[in-house]
């Protein structure tokens, strides 16, 4: 071989290796990223050339594919579309759009994920038809049904989590929508339905459980403030705070009142435990100022504030801002002002307290199962942060139990079960309806479930409803569904 031919051969080999490496990098390493890219129309169309995998809950498919006689070969079908909409979402080539698990796990469901590379090669070699894999979720159909029925026509959301694993058991939002209407291949009809949902003032396409327009958490945030106080080492549940009937915010002319309009019980002082049990605003405004915004934010972030979570659905971060002045810090002491949260976040607060102070990462995925029923992937629980030492978490549990047994969260009582909880009723403007909250867990001594409920627009009662009368009974039904399954 001449020198020139050798050089050309080496150059061609180098070019081939570079091309092979680039193609392999794209098809294997970046396959999931490219498949999930909303601008990748080819991935969307490819997903309809194969029998898409099912989304499975409790052993049954809540999303599956059936043959279609049109361009797309397969038609997506959803079971109880309205109930599962915030979970499954939808996929539709006519809309060039997808949401929920359909979008987040598109690569796996369509069989194009990097983890399925060898399976794709095997099917090509053996001549088998390409198929996607099935995604099994952690959700429990009985708990989901209970949450869906309990929330009913109210505007809001419910989420339930296993405290010691972070596994999500239920995720419901209202108003919702029928995902089957958005899975149709009739382009004009689907576009009309989608446009109507987009224009709906109730925002049915928004997953209020983990995203959307976030609300002030109201008095449920007192749990974070109390947690920060205990974690500081300077306070115990029996530490006392001044107990006036009104409180002027620092460097402000604004006045804060307790919900009762008077003092927090009798006496010139009140303990942190009693202030939490009676859900008094003034003592927690005072406590927040004493702690300072940095201490509260640091504790809030241990529970997950200012963090977005992938479950694989992506949550909107709940927010506790930086550099608050004393007046704004006082407002956050009872969950008002600039602090906002998702139900997911407030469920994580309760779950962290329930789990001896350890906050787990929320997760919805249990495993991926191939078309041949082989388990291709499993998903382990993982720790996010330790928010409290075990002994301090036990003190928080005791205070939360008192809230339900003899305090402002009595609407969550379950006969024969110690329930730990906290209500919230947040203000949104002088004449605007309140936002109603509950978060808690049961049983208090061996927690199986942590729940958060938010009800917007005052639950239809303007400023007359409360977290205890509307949100807490919803959470009670969800907790009962877990305890009796």
Secondary structure, 3 states (H helix, E strand, C coil): CCHHHHHHHHHHHHHHHHHHHHHHHHHHHCHHHHHHCCCCHHHHHHCCCCECCCEEECCEEEEEEEECCCCCCEEEEECCHHHHHHHHCCEECCCCEECHHHHHCHHHHHCCCHHHHHHHHHHHHHCCCCECCEEEECCCHHHHHHHHHHHCCCCEEEEEECCCCCEEEEEEEECCCCHHHHCCCCHHHHHHHHHHHHHCCCCCCCCCCCCCCCECCHHHHHHHHHHHHHHHCCCCCCCEEECCCEEECCCCCCEEECCCCCCCCCCCEEEHHHHHHCCCHHHHHHHHHHHCHHHHHHHHHHHCCCCCCECCCECCCCECCCCCCHHHHHHHCCCCCCCEECHHHHHHHHHHHHCCCEEECCECEEEEECCCCCEEEECCCCEEEECCCHHHHHHHHHHHHHHHHHCCCHHHCECCECEEEEEEEECCCCCCCCEEEEEEEECCCCCCEEEEEEECHHHHCCCCCCHHHHHHHHHHHHHHHHHCC
